[in-house]
Amino acid sequence: MLPLSTSMDHRSKEELHQDCLRLAHFLHSKELNEDLTSFSKDPIHLGLFSDRPALYKMMEAEGKSHLGNGHPELFQQLMLWKGDLRGALQSAAERGELTDQLVAISPMAGYQTWASTVEAFAKQLCFQEQYVKAASYLLSLHKVYEAVELLKSHNFFREATVIAKARLHPEDPVLKDLYICWAAVLEKDGHYSMAAKCYLGATSPYDAAKVLAKKGDITSLKTAAELALIVGENDLSLSFSLRCAQELLSSKNWVGAQEVLQQHESLLGQRLVFCLHELLHKCLSQRNPVGTRCLSTPCYNSWTTNQDLSFIEMVIDVWQSALGVNTPEQFQNIFEQLRTLEYPPATNNTPPKQLVFHISHELTLAFLSLQMSSWEETVKATLQAVMRSYEAGNFSLMQEICNLCFPTGCNHVRVHLDSRNPESMTAFRSLEAFVAYGQLYNLWWNSHENTGLESLKQITEAHSPTTLEQNSINTICLTKEIVIKPTKTEYPFYVDSNGVASETDLADRLSLEDRQMKLRGCSVLLSEEHAEVQSLQRDISRIQQIFAEMIHEHQKTNFHRSAEGQELEAKSAIKQDLK
């Protein structure tokens, strides 16, 4: 503590003897009260044995030595021994060298000194990045808001929340703002569950449900839907439940999807769509068209279905028995609910799962219309489903939908339509053409290898169609250009995983009369106007191709001429330079 005076007391014997003489002279001098200044010239270590001013000088010298050697705590201790607590605190605060010990004894100098010391120490701790400790000292000054803001500004949200919850009023806006800021940081970092807790703490359950669903997986969506339902956000819960059901649908878990949807009575319409989607998937899987097989194992509902019923009858039966949709009022309400939903048009890039779901929605509208005896809407919705699969480039799916909905053709639908309504009749003729197109395709590829085209032509001629029909049929069979050309890779045969045919050849199963009847139905594909339009389109296409070739040749000629001209100009310029 006193290295200078200690070292002075370890000098040679002669010097120590001189110190004794000086000290004796000073202590026994008659002019003691007048000779203090002269004594100040003596070595400082004698202050330990003389008067108080000399001691103070010795302590001051020792303190400066400690500061110079990097031991401020020893200097402060000397100041405390001296009794200058306020000076020690001020010096330590100015140098940023306050300690817990100094703050602890600072009340000895008075309340104001203690308060200023604590505040200075808190600032010092902030510079040292000890924010939690600084907040604790601010709390000792009852500066709760400052402590909370300090922790919040440095992302110590958990600690700030503890202080705010413990010291502030529950309705204090600072607490809510703290929760929201914390939630924003957590959400940005992808900690959605913790962010949802913060929003709940801030009495913002709507935001809690939304952030919980951000991850988009089944568990998160299901939890978000349940949370929204608990807090009374029914519309939000409906949205998340539907999204969750669609995710379950992607993994072929129809059981889980129905469990999620049945929590909301207003989603009964979607339950019908998912039910039809499940039954449609079953039928397509059994027939095994391209694109319906995948590695995941489907989880079907244990509904009792009568395999002897048609697809439409089977769907209606499950709706009534399993889902309890029986009355015309229910069908009408669900139809009005579902018809407001619109999906984007299908393209070649539409994912197959999304395509089948959209088709299921449109078939649901068609079957609901059928139950309400609204044949115009039935035709319109069915046509939309067929066209969607066709526009997506999935001919096999289009063919299967036609076969499921109209296994014997759609002539029976015509009698239920108002022939005076041009819109419904136009839609019916389009639907009839798609059905006939699929049947003609089957007849073409399932005819006997030895008969092929000639067999179809003979069957057609046997029934004496009109001259236009004969010419059109021959045109279809020979050129395959009036109707959309099927590719040979789209065989409608269904094979199992081993590549073995699961159904016998259609020609072996159908009688000649059945084939003739189907061929007669294909006459709806014949249209002289459409043939003329297609012929005109081909001519236009050829003319456009000729013009494109002419333009290309003209541009090529101009390019060569320009290149030759530039070459001549360059040569002439070189000749002039040489001259």
VENGIMO-V196011 format. One line per field, one symbol per residue. ss: DSSP state (A for helix, B for strand, O for the rest). phi: phi as a letter, one per 20 degrees, with the letter a starting at -180 (. if undefined). burial: I if it has 16 or more other C-alpha atoms within 10 Angstrom, else O. Layout:
# VENGIMO-V196011
ss->???
phi->???
burial->???
This chain:
# VENGIMO-V196011
ss->OOAAAAAAOOOOAAAAAAAAAAAAAAAOOOOOOOOAAAAOOOOAAAAAOOOAAAAAAAAAAAAAAAAAOOOAAAAAAAAAAAOOAAAAAAAAAAAOOOOAAAAAAAAAAOAAAAAAAAAAAAAAAAAOOOAAAAAAAAAAOOOAAAAAAAAAAOOOAAAAAAAAAAAOOOOOAAAAAAAAAAAAAAAAOOOAAAAAAAAAAOOOAAAAAAAAOOOOOAAAAAAAAAAAAAOOOAAAAAAAAAAAAAAAAAOOBAAAAAAAAOOOAAAAAAAAAAAAAAAAAAAAAAAOOOOOOOOOOOBOOOOOOOOOOOAAAAAAAAAAAOOOOOOAAAAAAAAAAAOOOOOOOOOOOOOAAAAAAAAAAAAAAAAAAAAOOOAAAAAAAAAAAAAAAAAOOOAAAAAAAAAAAOOOOOAAAAOOOOOOOAAAAAAAAAAAAAAAAAAAAAAAAOOOOOOAAAAAAAAAAAOOOOAAAAAAAAAAAAAOOOOOOOOOOOOOOOBOOOOOBOOOOAAAAOOAAAAAAAAAAAAAAOOAAAAAAAAAAAAAAAAAAAAAAAAAAAAAAAAAAAAAAAAAAAAAAAAAAAO
phi->.cffffffedeffffffffffffffffdffeffddfffffffgfffffddefgfffffffffffffffemcfffffffffffneffffffffffemcfcfffffefgfeofffffffffffffffffemdffffffffffemeffffffffffdmefffffgfffeddfgefffffffffffffffffeneffffffffffelcffffffffeffnefffffffffffffenefffffffffffffffffemdffffffffffcffefffffffffffffffffffflffneebffefdefeeeceffefffffffffgfeedmecefffffffffffffecdffecfefggfffffffffffffffffffemeffffffffffffffffffmdfffgffffffecfdndfffgfeeefeefffffffffffffffgfffffffedffgeelffffffffffdlffgffffffffffedldfefffefeefefdcefenefecfgfffeefffffffffffffffebffffffffffffffffffffffffffffffffffffffffffffffffffff
burial->OIOIIOOIOOOOOOOOOOIOOOIOOIOOOOOOOOOOOOIOOOOIIIIOOOOOOIIIIIIIIIIOIIOOOOOIIIIIIIIIOOOOIIOIIIIIIOOIIIOOOIIOOIOOOOOOIIIIIIIIIIIIIIOOOOIIOIIIIIIOOOOIIOIIIIIIOOOIIOOIIOIIOOOOOOOOOIIIOIIIIIIIOIIOOOIIIIIIIIIIIIOIIIIIIIIIIOOIOIOIIIIIIIIIIOOOIIOIIIIIIIIIIIIIIOOIIIIIIIOIIOIIOOIIIIIIIIIIIIIIIOOIIOIIIIOIOOOOOIOIOOOOOOOOOOIIIIIIIIIOOOOOIOOOOOIOOIIOIIOOOOOOOIOOOIOIOOIIIIIIIIIIIIIIIIIIOOIIIIIIIIIIIIIIIIOIIIIIIIIIIIIOIIOOIIOOOIOOIOOOOOOIIOIIIIIIIIIIIIIIIIIIIIIIOOOOIOOIIOIIOOOOOOOOIIOIIIIIIOOOOIIOOOOOOOOIIIIOOOOOOOOOOIIOOOOOOOIIOIIIIIIIIIOOOOIOOOOOOOOOOOOOOOOOOOOOOOOOOOOOOOOOOOOOOOOOOOOOOOO
